[in-house]
């Protein structure tokens, strides 16, 4: 196999950093391989060579903030419940295994593979040849087991399109009965926009938050979802507002399609506050039903999203307003929280799980690392309060100043802005995988990092999806 991407020429020895060793996968056969993170100017490339399929190289970081400075110290610890290892090692022993260094912050539960759309970029390849829906009693049992394994994590009901199920209110009620931190629906919003009273029914069942697919323009929807949908998305926002549901706008960002729409999406979020609680950007990754040739020129890395966001904000946002996460691996995301004042966004650190060294949300002792368990606890509590329209009750009584602050202050005039850079077969770095806190609940009850569960080789083979019955 010829290289999957040609690396640029290395910078001179006087300015180049020494290669950083890690492990990655062959994007063809998914074999675990030694890998290097190599600097080429302001870019970082992940490189490895498969004995069978040859060399592969992928850009994973472009621009500022610099790769070496985007750090958040953490002390890893194994999840409270681990699965027996098979001896194959990471990433083949997920369940989670004892080598995993982070606890579950959000558990994704796929309740159906049915969907009325055929989005070209669907990570789950939903709606093509859907498997039968898991019955309600089976899902209820899985939810109960999840509570025992992961504690009061946040839960996202996903798919497929979950609103295809007529018993979705019962599923929501079963999750709320287990006192998870937040119960959220991942949806395209079409049923919310088109069926009077449906949003109210979900809210009455206990739904707190809607993770709404929101790509910015009709042109973007046409390319990413197969038809113009912006009017439907705005009607879904109206329905959620009437029902008292918090909404997070979730654009899938694709270079040349909607990478110039971040400013407009931000303005919609501000205009629709307080029903809109946040914007969560997801640059497209190559898994599931994805374009086979996701060229390196079209790949958008985490710092590039931040640069675009700041540039399109009309002067409201600064790069220094944003910080690495206190829960997932530091190079997986950025986030910040803002107060809405007179049509402007003012950065706030209070109540953030990893703000500067002041206020109840600050790190103890400045930059001293939190444990994985403590980072996950703070992230879960902060997100649960921020993403619900009304202040969400904590899963248990406040245990410290941080949780007391969240419970008392609420988030009614706050807007969170964040980005999650998922990994695909070309970009997957096992160091990042072991720091993952977003886990898919597989049909057999195992918790598997989201990127691994959806990992798809360039030949279309999956590592976990479809193999966990």
GIKA-V87616 format. One record per helix or strand of 2 or more residues. SS is the DSSP state (2 for helix, 1 for strand). FROM is the first residue (numbers start at 0). TO is the last residue. If there is no record, write none. Layout:
ss = {SS | SS}
from = {FROM | FROM}
to = {TO | TO}
//
This chain:
ss = {1 | 1 | 1 | 1 | 2 | 1 | 1 | 2 | 1 | 2 | 2 | 1 | 2 | 2 | 1 | 2 | 2 | 1 | 1 | 2 | 1 | 2 | 2 | 2 | 1 | 1 | 1 | 2 | 2 | 1 | 2 | 1 | 1 | 2}
from = {19 | 31 | 42 | 53 | 66 | 73 | 105 | 135 | 153 | 161 | 167 | 182 | 189 | 197 | 208 | 217 | 229 | 245 | 251 | 261 | 275 | 301 | 318 | 329 | 332 | 343 | 369 | 371 | 400 | 413 | 429 | 437 | 446 | 449}
to = {24 | 39 | 49 | 61 | 68 | 74 | 109 | 149 | 157 | 163 | 176 | 186 | 193 | 204 | 212 | 224 | 242 | 249 | 252 | 270 | 282 | 310 | 320 | 331 | 340 | 347 | 370 | 386 | 408 | 419 | 433 | 440 | 448 | 452}
//
